[in-house]
């Protein structure tokens, strides 16, 4: 069986997600990774545009959700994106969304905290 994935890595967005008042007021940068697995019918060898999903369309959905709404929890945001991708594109069988928060309100040295959600058809 063949599996085909479309991957969008390290998408950068500025948003006001988070629980604290400062996060809501000031906002911060986030990084987002998207991995969608296409159903076998969408990954034929015919190279026809309409038989798959366009990664630009995926990006536009992610951007609209990430920048258009405010979330207290990054896992809720990741779930909203993954669920919307599954609902909007019938050629997607599975969507995994990772939201990375580099500037966490925790006294620690780290690259980021993250939440990852996978939604399957």
N, C-alpha and C positions, 0 to 999 in steps of 0.2 A: 504494500500500500504506500502511496506517495503522499507526503504532507508538504504543504507550501505555507510559508509564513511571510507576512509583511511586518517589518520591524522599523519603528521610528524611535531613535535613541536620543536622550539628553535634550529633549525639547525644553526650552527655557521660557518661563512665564513669570510675570509679576502679578501677584494677587494678594488678597487680604484674608487668607484662610488662617484659622487658628482660634484657640480658646481665649487668649488674653486680649485685653483692651488695646494694648500696644500693637499686637498683630493685626487687629481689625482696623486700627487707625493708620498705622504706618505702612503696612504691607511688607512683602519681601519677595525675593526670587525663589522659584521652585524649579525643579527639573522633573520631567515626566518621560517615562519609557512606555512604549506601546508595542505589544506583540500580538498580532492577530493571526489565527490559523484559518486558512480557507478550506471550504469543503471541496472534495475531489472534483465535483462538477465545475467548479469555478477555476480549476487549475489545468484545464486542457492544454494541449500543445498547439492550439490554433492561433494564438497570439492576437485574439480579438479583444478589443478594448472593453466591450460590454460584458464580457464573460468573467470579469474579476472585479475587484474594488480598487479604486484609484487612491493612492496614498495621500494625495492632496485633499481628497474628500475626508479621509480619516483625520488628517491634521485639522481641518476646519471644524469638525465636530468637537475634537479635543479642545481646541482654542475657545470655541463658543462656550463650552461648559466651564472650563477652567477659569476663564476671565469674566464670564457672564453671571456667575453665581458665587456666593460666599458660603464656605463650609467651615464648621467648627473643627471637624476631623478630616484629615487627609484621606483616611480610609473610606469615608463617605463619598468624597470627591472621586476617588479611584473607582468605586463601585458605580457611581453615576455614569462615568465615562464608559466603562466596560459594558454596562447594561445597554446604554444608548447605542454603542457600536453594534452590538448583537441585534438590537431591535431595528436599527436603520438599514443594515446591510445584510441581506439574506445569504450572501456568499461567505460570510464569516461564521465559522462554527465555534470559535473560542477566542476570547479577548482577555489578555492579561495587561493590566495597567499598574505601573509602579510610580507613585508620587514621592519624590525626594524633597525633604525639607532641610536645606543646609544650615539655616540659622535657627537652631532650636533654642527655646528659652530654658536651657538646662546648663548648669555649670559643668561643662565637659569639653574635651577636645575630641572632635569627630569630623568626618566628612559630611555626614547627614544622617537624619533619621528618615525612615521610609515606611510606607504602607503599600502592600501589593494585593491586588484583587484579581481573581480569574473568574470569568463568567463563561459558561458553556451553553450551547444551544441544546 
